[in-house]
Amino acid sequence: MSSKRCIAVAFAIAGSFAGNAAALDIVPADYTVLPKGANLGLVYLQHAHSDEFRLDGAGKVPRSSLDTNLGILRVLHYSQIGAMPVAYQAFLPFGSLDNFKVGGARTDSNGGVGDLTLGFTMFFAAPADPGKGTTVGLTGYVVLPTAEYDLDKSGIGSGTYSFMPQLGVIHGFGNGWFFDGALDVSWQKDHRQRGVEVAVDPAWQAQAYLRRQLTAATSVSFGYSGMFGGKRYIGDVYAMQKTRGDTIKIFASHMFTPTFQINGMLGAQFDVEGGFKQRLVAQVRFMKLFF
C-alpha cells in the first residue's frame, strides 16, 4: 500500500473512531433494576465539537476539525431468569460527521445509519432498597457490521464485529447520594477491505459518577470517563491513533411524568492522545417507560 493511501485510510479511521466513541457511555442510574415486564424506549441526540487532532507521538495536526452529530434509538425489555433479574436490549446509531478536516484538507465521510448493537444484562445483586444497597450488573454487547462502510471514508460504521462486556455498579449511600460506575472492554475483529487489513487493540473505558437525587423525580450528577488502549494498525503499521482520552461530564435528569424522563449532559475532554479532542459534548436523552 502506498504511503498516500495509508495516510488517507488513517484519517478516515480517525473520523470513524470519533463517530463510535460514545457506544458504551452510561448515564447515571442506567443500571437500575426495573420490574419484570417493564420496557424502555430511548432516543439520544448528541453533538460534539472538535477543533484539535493529535497523532500519538507527533502532537497536534494544525487546521483540523470535526463536528459529530449522532442519534441513538434504543429499546430495553426487563425480565427474569429464575430469581435473577435480566434485561434484553438493542440500539442503533445514526448521524453524520461534518466539518471534517485534517491539516486543512477536507475528508470524505459516510453518514446515515450505524452498526446494530445487541445486549444482554444479568443483575447479580439487586437490593430491596437501592437507596442504601449495591446493584451489580454485567452486560454483554455484540456489534454487528450493518452500516455502510468504506475504508477510504470516515463514517459511523466499523466494518467488522465487536464484543464488549461491561460491568455496571450502583451504590446507594443513603440520603439521596449514589455512586454510578462502569468498566468495559471492546474486542474488535480484524477486518480487510480491498487488500488492506485494519486491526485494533482492545479498548478499555472506565466511568465514575456521583449522583444526588434531589427529589423522587430530579437528579444531578457529575464525574469522569476515561478511555485507554485501542491502538489502530493499518497493514501492521501503527496509525498513530488510539482510544486515549479523559472527559468530565455533568448530568441533570427529571421525570416529567411517572413514565417520561428527559436527561441532559454536557462534557469536555481535557486530555487526548492519538485522535480528535472533543472540546464540547452535549447530549439530550428522552426516555419512555412502558408496561
Secondary structure, DSSP 8 states (H G I E B T S, - for coil): --HHHHHHHHHHHHHHHHHHTTTT---TTTT----TT-EEEEEEEEEEEEEEEEETTTEEESS-EEEEEEEEEEEEEEEEETTEEEEEEEEEEEEEEEEEEETTEE--EE-EE--EEEEEEEEEE--S-TTTSEEEEEEEEEEE--S---TTSEES--SS-EEEEEEEEEEEEETTEEEEEEEEEEEE--EEETTEEEEE--EEEEEEEEEEE-SSSEEEEEEEEEEEE--EEETTEE-S---EEEEEEEEEEEEEETTEEEEEEEEEEEEEESEEEEEEEEEEEEEEEE-
